[in-house]
């Protein structure tokens, strides 16, 4: 499957869980004198909103871009607020939209350069997220993507606006939600596939990604 014209209004969403943030801030407060790291726009979460919610919980010490007196301990504890420590639920999940679906035979070449070929008959789903949105190209042919109840793999090279997912035998439909990361395991898999820390992945999300807070 090659790149297709991009439909208008493609969904690109960073879904932020107020409950996960609340749990994470509770963990940070349990450390005593809490300092929250707001650098890199709160690592892609949106510094203004994160600070507002943190102040409502009684946190009033912050590390900001340009601060020079930050200790490694303060910065490390500040990352607790984003659910990025082992055993925590990340605050942010990244979602795209399936914009095309194609059923293909085994051996089908996928994406630029045809470096990926399907091993069996497969469903290919074209998703409207790419490296312009901060999805690293190192994830090409390596990272997992969940669509419906199935988890596939990024198939071939990630393009500027799109990526292809090999879902194997599982079905998909145009308009389905494609979730790149949503919990600790999937975020860790993307971190390993892209060879960068989870915090850097989140901080690198592009301007087209809409941040949406979910309160429930």
C-alpha positions in Angstrom: 0.0 0.0 0.0 1.4 3.4 -1.0 0.5 6.8 0.4 -3.0 8.2 -0.4 -4.3 11.7 -0.5 -5.1 12.8 3.0 -8.8 13.5 3.8 -9.8 16.7 5.4 -10.3 16.6 9.2 -8.2 13.5 9.9 -8.3 12.8 13.7 -4.9 13.2 15.4 -5.5 13.2 19.1 -3.4 13.1 22.3 -6.0 12.0 24.9 -5.1 13.1 28.4 -6.6 11.3 31.4 -7.5 13.5 34.3 -7.8 10.4 36.5 -4.3 9.2 35.5 -2.9 12.7 36.2 -4.6 12.8 39.6 -3.1 9.4 40.5 0.3 10.6 39.3 0.2 13.8 41.2 -0.8 11.8 44.3 2.3 9.7 43.8 4.4 12.9 43.5 2.9 14.4 46.6 3.7 11.2 48.5 7.4 12.0 48.0 7.2 15.0 50.3 8.1 18.4 49.0 6.8 18.0 45.5 8.4 19.6 42.5 6.8 19.2 39.1 8.8 19.3 35.9 7.1 21.5 33.3 9.9 21.7 30.8 9.2 21.0 27.1 5.6 22.1 27.5 5.2 19.6 30.3 6.6 16.9 28.0 3.9 17.4 25.4 1.0 17.4 27.9 0.5 21.2 27.9 2.2 23.1 30.7 -0.5 25.6 31.4 -3.2 23.0 32.0 -0.9 20.6 33.9 0.2 23.5 36.2 -3.4 24.6 36.8 -4.4 21.1 37.8 -1.2 20.6 39.9 -1.8 23.9 41.8 -5.4 22.7 42.6 -3.8 19.7 44.3 -1.4 21.8 46.3 1.7 21.6 44.3 3.5 25.0 43.9 7.1 24.2 43.0 7.9 23.8 39.3 10.9 23.3 37.1 10.7 25.3 33.9 12.7 25.6 30.7 15.8 27.7 31.4 16.0 26.9 35.1 19.6 26.3 36.1 19.2 25.1 39.7 17.4 21.9 38.9 18.8 18.8 40.6 18.6 15.4 39.0 16.5 14.2 41.9 13.9 17.0 41.4 13.7 16.4 37.7 13.3 12.6 38.2 10.6 13.0 40.8 8.8 15.6 38.6 8.4 12.9 35.9 6.1 11.0 38.3 3.3 13.4 37.3 3.1 12.0 33.8 2.8 8.3 34.7 6.2 7.5 33.2 7.6 5.5 36.1 7.4 1.7 36.1 3.9 0.5 37.2 2.2 3.8 36.4 -0.5 4.5 33.9 0.7 7.2 31.4 -1.4 10.3 31.3 -1.3 10.7 27.5 -2.4 8.2 24.8 -1.8 8.9 21.1 -4.6 8.2 18.6 -4.9 8.5 14.8 -7.5 7.6 12.3 -7.7 4.8 9.7 -8.2 6.6 6.3 -8.0 3.6 4.0 -8.1 -0.2 4.2 -6.9 -2.9 1.8 -6.7 -6.7 1.9 -3.6 -7.9 0.2 -1.9 -11.2 -0.6 1.3 -12.5 1.0 4.5 -10.9 -0.4 2.8 -7.4 -0.9 5.4 -4.6 -0.8 4.4 -1.8 1.5 5.4 1.9 1.6 8.4 3.8 0.3 11.3 1.7 -0.9 9.3 -1.5 -0.5 11.5 -2.6 2.4 8.6 -4.3 4.0 6.6 -7.2 2.5 3.6 -9.0 4.1 4.5 -12.5 5.3 0.9 -13.8 4.8 -2.4 -12.5 3.4 -3.1 -9.4 5.5 -5.2 -6.4 6.2 -3.3 -3.1 5.7 -4.7 0.0 7.4 -3.5 3.5 6.3 -3.4 5.8 9.4 -3.2 9.6 9.2 -0.2 10.1 11.4 3.4 10.5 10.3 6.7 12.0 11.2 5.3 15.5 10.8 3.3 14.7 13.9 6.3 13.6 15.8 6.0 9.9 15.1 9.7 8.9 14.7 10.7 7.1 11.5 12.8 4.7 13.5 9.5 3.0 14.4 9.1 1.9 10.8 8.5 -1.9 10.6 9.0 -2.2 14.4 6.4 -0.5 16.6 2.9 -1.8 17.6 -0.4 -0.1 16.7 -3.8 -1.2 18.1 -6.9 -0.9 15.9 -10.1 -2.3 17.3 -9.3 -5.4 19.2 -6.2 -6.3 17.2 -2.6 -5.1 17.5 -0.6 -4.9 14.3 2.8 -3.5 13.4 3.9 -0.4 11.5 4.6 -1.8 8.0 7.3 -0.2 6.1 8.6 3.4 6.3 6.6 6.1 8.1 5.8 8.9 5.7 5.3 12.6 6.6 1.6 12.4 7.1 0.8 8.7 7.1 1.9 5.2 8.2 0.6 1.7 7.3 -0.3 -0.9 9.8 -0.2 -4.7 9.0 -3.0 -6.2 11.0 -2.6 -9.7 9.7 -5.9 -11.5 9.6 -7.8 -8.9 11.7 -10.3 -6.6 10.0 -10.4 -2.8 10.0 -12.7 -0.1 8.7 -12.2 3.5 7.5 -12.7 5.7 10.5 -11.4 3.3 13.1 -9.2 4.6 15.9 -5.6 3.6 15.7 -3.8 3.8 19.0 -0.1 4.1 19.0 0.4 4.0 22.8 -2.1 3.9 25.6 -0.4 2.2 28.6 3.0 1.5 30.0 3.6 -1.5 27.9 2.8 0.1 24.5 4.7 3.3 25.4 7.7 1.2 26.4 7.5 -0.7 23.1 7.5 2.6 21.2 10.4 3.8 23.3 12.4 0.7 22.5 11.5 0.8 18.8 12.5 4.4 18.4 15.5 4.3 20.7 14.4 7.3 22.7 13.0 7.8 26.2 9.3 7.9 26.6 9.4 11.6 27.8 11.2 12.5 24.5 8.5 10.8 22.5 5.8 12.7 24.2 7.6 16.0 24.1 8.2 15.6 20.3 4.5 15.4 19.4 3.7 17.9 16.6 1.4 20.9 16.5 -1.3 19.1 14.5 -2.0 16.8 17.5 -5.1 18.0 19.4 -4.8 17.7 23.2 -8.1 16.5 24.7 -8.6 16.1 28.4 -10.9 13.2 29.5 -12.3 13.9 33.0 -13.9 10.6 33.8 
